[in-house]
Amino acid sequence: MDGLDDAETWRWIWLGATLMLAISELAVPGTFFMLSFAVGALLACVLAFTDVSVPLQWGAFVAGSAAALAVLVPLGRKLVRDSPTATSGASRWEGQRAVVLEPIPEGAHETGLVRIEREQWRAESADGVPFAVGETVRVLRVDGTRLIVTAVDTPAPSTGS
């Protein structure tokens, strides 16, 4: 082997780079950033296995990566933006409906218990209106470990998105 001048060496370099870049996409899922470079490395790998010169392999890597970036990164951003689970943590409950399990009494900072999906949360009325067991309420926001809720027919505040 002649080191980095040998076509046989570059075959395995490109193959290793393809695998490492594709696996590294798992560290930043949804962006398709590293995957774009894996596409370029895969293109260079294919050319290396067909005995194309190393400078052309590098050109294919750069061009293939640039083209993949131009296509995959905007696609990844769109998928993340349009995902119904794009929010994380407790803020994902904002705008969702919950069922009252323990009455929420009238008054400020009075709490009851609600179930939202499979979780139970302490909840208080946003405007001091009481809610009875079995009523459905809408979550306005999360305040620490409590949900601030309102009647279902109350319009949701605009988030500006």
C-alpha positions as CSV (number, residue, x, y, z in Angstrom):
1,M,0.0,0.0,0.0
2,D,1.2,3.5,-0.8
3,G,-0.8,5.3,1.9
4,L,-3.2,8.0,0.9
5,D,-2.2,7.8,-2.7
6,D,-3.5,4.3,-3.0
7,A,-7.1,3.8,-4.4
8,E,-7.6,0.8,-2.2
9,T,-7.0,2.9,0.9
10,W,-9.6,5.5,-0.1
11,R,-12.3,2.9,-0.6
12,W,-12.1,2.1,3.0
13,I,-11.7,5.7,4.1
14,W,-14.9,6.6,2.3
15,L,-16.8,3.6,3.5
16,G,-15.7,4.3,7.1
17,A,-16.6,8.0,6.7
18,T,-20.0,7.1,5.3
19,L,-20.8,4.8,8.3
20,M,-19.5,7.3,10.9
21,L,-21.4,10.2,9.4
22,A,-24.6,8.3,9.1
23,I,-24.3,7.1,12.7
24,S,-23.5,10.6,13.9
25,E,-26.8,11.7,12.5
26,L,-28.4,10.0,15.5
27,A,-26.8,12.6,17.8
28,V,-28.7,15.4,16.0
29,P,-31.9,13.6,14.8
30,G,-34.3,15.4,12.6
31,T,-31.9,17.9,11.1
32,F,-30.4,15.6,8.4
33,F,-27.2,17.7,8.7
34,M,-24.7,14.9,9.2
35,L,-26.7,12.6,6.9
36,S,-26.0,15.1,4.1
37,F,-22.3,14.5,4.5
38,A,-22.8,10.8,4.7
39,V,-24.5,11.0,1.3
40,G,-21.5,12.8,-0.2
41,A,-19.1,10.2,1.4
42,L,-21.3,7.4,0.0
43,L,-21.0,8.9,-3.5
44,A,-17.3,9.1,-3.1
45,C,-17.1,5.6,-1.8
46,V,-19.0,4.3,-4.9
47,L,-16.6,6.1,-7.1
48,A,-13.6,4.8,-5.2
49,F,-14.8,1.2,-5.7
50,T,-15.1,1.9,-9.4
51,D,-11.4,3.0,-9.5
52,V,-12.1,6.8,-10.2
53,S,-9.2,9.0,-9.3
54,V,-8.9,10.5,-5.7
55,P,-9.4,14.1,-6.8
56,L,-12.6,13.2,-8.6
57,Q,-13.8,11.3,-5.4
58,W,-13.2,14.5,-3.4
59,G,-15.1,16.5,-6.0
60,A,-18.0,14.1,-5.8
61,F,-17.9,14.2,-2.0
62,V,-18.1,18.0,-1.9
63,A,-20.7,18.2,-4.7
64,G,-22.8,15.4,-3.3
65,S,-22.7,16.8,0.2
66,A,-23.7,20.3,-1.0
67,A,-26.6,18.9,-3.0
68,A,-27.7,16.7,-0.1
69,L,-27.5,19.7,2.3
70,A,-29.6,21.8,-0.1
71,V,-32.3,19.1,-0.1
72,L,-32.2,17.3,3.2
73,V,-31.7,20.1,5.7
74,P,-34.8,22.2,4.6
75,L,-36.7,18.9,4.6
76,G,-35.6,18.1,8.1
77,R,-36.5,21.6,9.3
78,K,-40.0,21.3,7.8
79,L,-40.5,17.9,9.4
80,V,-39.5,19.2,12.8
81,R,-41.7,22.3,12.4
82,D,-44.7,20.4,11.3
83,S,-44.4,17.6,13.9
84,P,-47.2,17.5,16.4
85,T,-44.7,16.6,19.0
86,A,-42.3,19.4,18.2
87,T,-42.6,20.9,21.7
88,S,-40.9,19.2,24.5
89,G,-41.4,18.9,28.2
90,A,-44.5,20.0,30.0
91,S,-45.1,22.8,27.5
92,R,-46.5,20.1,25.2
93,W,-49.7,20.2,27.2
94,E,-50.5,23.8,26.3
95,G,-53.7,23.8,24.2
96,Q,-54.6,20.2,25.1
97,R,-57.8,19.0,26.8
98,A,-57.8,17.5,30.2
99,V,-60.5,15.8,32.3
100,V,-61.2,17.0,35.9
101,L,-60.6,14.2,38.4
102,E,-60.9,16.2,41.6
103,P,-63.0,19.4,41.6
104,I,-61.1,22.7,41.0
105,P,-62.6,25.1,43.5
106,E,-63.6,28.7,42.9
107,G,-60.9,31.2,43.6
108,A,-57.3,32.1,42.8
109,H,-54.6,29.5,43.4
110,E,-57.1,26.8,44.4
111,T,-56.2,23.5,42.9
112,G,-57.9,20.3,41.8
113,L,-56.7,17.3,39.9
114,V,-56.9,16.7,36.1
115,R,-55.9,13.9,33.8
116,I,-54.3,14.7,30.5
117,E,-53.5,11.6,28.4
118,R,-52.1,9.2,31.0
119,E,-50.7,11.8,33.4
120,Q,-52.4,13.4,36.4
121,W,-51.6,17.0,37.2
122,R,-52.6,19.6,39.9
123,A,-54.6,22.3,38.1
124,E,-56.0,25.7,38.9
125,S,-58.6,27.8,37.1
126,A,-57.1,30.6,35.0
127,D,-60.1,32.9,35.9
128,G,-61.2,31.5,39.3
129,V,-64.2,29.6,37.8
130,P,-64.8,26.3,39.5
131,F,-64.8,23.0,37.5
132,A,-66.6,19.8,38.6
133,V,-65.4,16.2,38.3
134,G,-65.8,14.9,34.8
135,E,-65.7,18.3,33.1
136,T,-63.3,18.8,30.2
137,V,-61.0,21.8,30.4
138,R,-58.3,23.2,28.1
139,V,-54.7,23.8,29.3
140,L,-53.6,27.4,28.9
141,R,-50.1,27.0,30.3
142,V,-47.9,25.1,32.7
143,D,-46.9,27.0,35.8
144,G,-44.3,24.9,37.7
145,T,-46.0,21.7,38.6
146,R,-49.5,23.0,38.0
147,L,-51.6,23.3,34.9
148,I,-53.5,26.6,34.4
149,V,-56.8,25.6,32.8
150,T,-59.9,27.3,31.4
151,A,-63.2,26.2,30.0
152,V,-63.0,24.3,26.7
153,D,-65.1,27.0,24.8
154,T,-62.7,29.8,25.8
155,P,-60.5,30.8,22.8
156,A,-56.8,29.8,23.0
157,P,-54.4,32.7,23.1
158,S,-52.4,33.3,19.9
159,T,-48.8,32.0,20.0
160,G,-47.7,34.0,17.1
161,S,-46.4,31.0,15.1
